[in-house]
Amino acid sequence: MELINRELSWLCFNERVLQEALDEKVPVVERMRFLGIYSNNMDEFFRVRVANLRRMIQINKKEVEGFKGSPSELYSAIRKVVLKQRLKFEVAYKKILEKLEEDGIFHLDESSIADSMKENISRFFHDTLKHAIVPIILDKRTPFPRLLDSAIYLAVKMTENKGKVRYALIQIPGEFNRFFILHENGRRYVILLDDIIRIHLRDIFPIFEIIKIEAYTFKFTRDAELDLDDDISISLLEKIEKSIKNRKKGIPVRFVYDDKMPKDLLDHLLKALNLKFGLNTIPGGKYHNFKDFISFPNFNNPTYVYPSQPPVVHPSFIDQRSLIKAVMNKDILLHFPYQQFDHVVDLLREAAIDPKVRIIRINVYRVASQSQVMNALLAAVHNGKQVEVVLELQARFDEENNLIWSNRLKEAGAKVIFGAQHMKIHSKLLQIVRDNGKKEHLITYVGTGNFNERSSRIYSDLALITADPSISREVSRVFKMMDLNMDRSAFKLLHVSPLNTRRKLTVLIDNEIRNAKKGLPSGIRIKLNNLTDQKMIKKLYEASKAGVKIEMIIRGICCLVPGAKDISENITVISIVDRYLEHARFMVFHNNGAPQYFLSSADWMERNLDKRIEVGCPILDPDLQKELDTIFEYQWRGSVKSRLIDKQLKNIYRKTNGAPFHAQAELYKYYRRLIEPISPE
């Protein structure tokens, strides 16, 4: 079966992020931030996907899906792509700096700093920065320190007057902004903490008689997989806490270093870290941990960042004193970040003080560290409501934050339920149980994204809020299933993984295949983050061969090969990478002119369909169906930020007939028009 390798497809996605950093139409500081996003993405890729590939190499697995070769050969192919992208990264960084220089903003390093600026920098170093620096001499008497994935390190080489060479290590303090700004003669200058430390290396090691001292940046990445053993004598909570600590001791999977680092210093580090040159090592430029550049200063220049697009109010909530009553009158579809996530928080706050509300249930995957959602739940507990929180402890890289919130909720009196060890709960559900004395009403929320007000300003997600009794009753059964550890319920409307999602999606696709074969109208529209599941890909190929036209918007990984002769000629796939991270998942099946609409928390990946609790929900309201059509039409029409997905992984920008159409910008205008007239530009 024709497939694109998952890892190579992911690298292709991250190259689309890199394209944004190279795009001169993107505001200059936003371009710098895309470099930070690219770097952060690459860190996670090595910690998770490359770490998994390393395990495949260790067990001597012979084949890899979608790749003609062994895991070792795939690793070599990955390394080749990463090194090629690294060159583009350096070009992007150089061009961004050149653009800033045109506006009188200059990047300085230890070799270009003017004498007139050194006093200011020296004062900052000696008064503030120096006290946070802990230098470590690397010798046989001192055990090599345990390195942190999130840290930036300087490897120091000191040559003394008698020819003796010493090595040392400095972790750049993470509690300070990495960018130090200077003003002089109407110009602005930026120097990184890395270079401020380089300037003062002799002050850090004053006791040595140094002839020459130099420092080179490197970063270190470990396997991030949590090892949850099968010891039934300890709880999942204890296992998570133990595994988080062990993660910090994980096996190395990447060592990125300044390619100008002297060979003797590099060899010393590799030996101490038990790494081999070439296998896990990636040469790079002078600066690493570019994820910090997500916070690069904008110098209070509005042209350096995207134009302000404050989320708008949903039309159904304008001048509404009660959000619950608005939902009971009509289903509501929220689209973040175009519309306010505050509506979700306000709904919870209203439920917390409503005398008729008895129970609030929610399942949480990721929340902000300072979460308004969680604070609203705590308020509900203090107001005597029964609050039940299904909290996923295994949300990768958010385990510690979720542990903290689980303790706070339990201390307040909420009922906290943890997912099963081998079954992550990834659905996005909220339910409010309201009793007016005569009848119980259920207000239900089914979403595609996390209950996280911070990410809701960056991630594009959808959420249905409904009082529909049929949908609400089935969501109640999902919560019961979570509480009773997979009590298997029957679901007529909902797509619930791992119980029926795959089967229901297959039935929907088969229906389109039958219609196409009968000569009836057919078609499928799909919007996902990732498509990797081979059974679903095979089914889509079958539909294409039958004549079903399939249009897909896949942000990230796409293992399906579109446009292949006699296989997928009726399938077109595009990817949108832009200001907002496309995260919503929804599907439309033509159904011979009576379209069926669904939104879901699940991507079409084996883990989401078979190994997690996920929930998809039909959209039944005709007005909301039209809104989903509009969203897809806008994004399918888009040309400014859309790339065609193909087997060659070229990331070619899509060309469409007519004037350029910027889907995300036009969607924001669309939502503005729903609440206020906007004059045409």
C-alpha angles and dihedrals in degrees: 000000000000109000140161114225112256097227094047090047090053091051087051089055092050089051087059087058088051089051088062089056089052095046109104090199089067113087109265100244090045087055089055090050091052087058087055092049091048090052094047090048091051091051091055092044091058094041093053116016101031089042088056090048089052089056089052089053091050093054089046096240109184104206139041124201113257094005129097098221147043127295089259091054090047089052089054090050091050091050090051092052092045092052091048091050089047089064090052088048091056091048091051092049092049093050092049091052090049090052091051091049089058086063095047097262114127133189112222132193134186092280098048102042113119120235090240090063098045095083092057092047093044091053091052091048097049097038099042121358100046094063092059095051118099109187117200122203111220110220139126093271095057121065112234107259123247106255124221123227093221096050134093117223136197116210106209128205118194123189114196128208093261092053095259114146123212129186126209141174130224124187110210106236111255097201093077132071105262092222120074114194125209131186124207134155093349093308130109126220134195123203125176123233086241090067095041087058091047090055090054101040092119090053089055093052102033097150095066123083096232125190095176132010128181136170133203129192124236137165132206131212128197134195104275098197114124114230106218107185124207097248102139092190092077129056127248088250091058092045092053092049091049094046094050088058091047091050087068087061095047124139115275116255102170140022114187116189144171105271089220092064110125113255095238091055092045092049091050092053095045092050092049091049093044092238131142122226112252100014101073101005125103118186114215145154133297097280130054137176089056088174084091087066088073082081096047109148118258094206089227089284110139091200090063093065137043116284112267113271107177112193112260129228117261110252092235091058099050110123091352116145091190121043090186091059091048090055092047088057097049142358113260129208115201120199115196136235091014090058128040121278084197086083089070092049091045090050090055092045090052091049090050092062101029107111090210095057112095105167137026118191125185137164116215129199104162129003134172118269087239096039123187088191092058092044089054089052090050089051089053091053091051089051091057099258121145103244119192117187122187101201123190109220093185098064098134114250091000097074095105094048091049091049090054092051093046090057094047092049094048092047090053092051104260121141107246120197122190125209122248117275095247099032119066117205106225101160120115107223136155128175132183118198112207125183122192093185095262105050139015117236125196122208108196134192122195116180145174097218141049127278089251120129092196097054090041087073091057107026120073106224141157131221132185118211112191144160091202104141095213095053092040094052091052092049087052088057090052090056089048089051090053092048095046094045102253102334096179112236129179116249121197100175106021128075103223121183131244091016108055114343096102092045094048093048090049091051090051092050092045089054090056090048091053092048092049092050090051091052092250123138113277140167144145130215118191132181116187143146095230138010114192107128108117096206092054091045090051090051091051090050088052090051092049092051089052090056101260111150109227124192118186135183107199116176100191134004118018116176092175115099109223124208097018113157114260090356113060107359091133094052123092122181127190132178127210121206113174145122092316125048107243103231106148119113122203140143137205122199116195094218095189094301098321099091122206118214129200136173121197147180090222131092117206095263127124092244093053095046100039111015108039139054105251131162130212122185135198118241104223104169110097092217092054090047089056089050091054088049089052093050092051093043092052093048094043089050091049118114106162098074102013123112127192115239113223139160092261092059091225098149092218114182111248119247119210134181116268133018121341111278120205103204101196094045092048092048090056089052089049092056091045090053090055090066105024137015116258120199114235115259 
